[in-house]
């Protein structure tokens, strides 16, 4: 007759692993730095091109469309055209371009236009901004896919 092992309340031993946050710290760092750069650029665009009272928010509209176009090009370049450092996409895509595009400001702009009785302008902005953003990302990604690539020699 063989003896059965005595159960214990101790957890099973596993090899030591660093906490998950240590694995993600470089990503957090590049997203944070990139986000600061993008947000500063967006703020500068708003200062250079202020929206007149009750006018169409062209700075926000153009920033969102340009940022979405840049995201389309970036994602084609990173995912379809070659290998990039693993931190390029979080830095540029999530950080810089995520901080640059400003759909929260878009929502505030639309609300302010409605609040001031500019319903037509508000509806134009409400529909036009996402349509322009989607068109920009699609056109930019399509153009990036069709652009000639450099040959390796």
BELLINJO-V421044 format. One record per pair of residues at least 6 apart in sequence whose C-alpha atoms are under 7 Angstrom apart, sorted by the first residue. I is the first residue (numbers start at 1). J is the second residue. D is the distance in whole Angstrom. If there is no record, write none. Layout:
BEGIN
i->[I	I]
j->[J	J]
d->[D	D]
END
This chain:
BEGIN
i->[27	27	30	30	31	31	31	31	32	33	34	34	34	34	35	35	35	35	36	37	38	38	38	38	38	39	39	41	42	42	45	46	49	50	51	51	54	54	54	56	57	60	60	61	63	64	64	64	65	65	65	67	67	67	68	68	68	69	69	69	71	71	71	72	72	72	72	73	73	73	76	76	76	78	110	110	110	113	113	113	114]
j->[87	90	90	91	90	91	94	95	95	95	91	92	95	96	95	96	98	99	99	96	95	96	97	99	100	99	100	100	63	100	59	59	59	59	57	58	113	116	118	121	109	102	106	129	101	101	102	133	132	133	136	97	100	101	133	136	137	136	137	140	93	97	137	137	138	140	141	140	141	144	141	144	145	84	122	125	126	119	121	122	122]
d->[6	7	7	5	6	5	6	4	6	7	5	6	4	4	4	5	7	4	7	6	7	4	6	4	4	5	5	6	7	5	6	6	6	7	5	7	6	7	7	6	7	7	6	6	6	5	6	6	6	5	6	6	7	6	6	6	5	5	4	5	6	7	7	5	7	5	4	6	5	6	6	7	7	6	5	7	6	7	7	5	6]
END
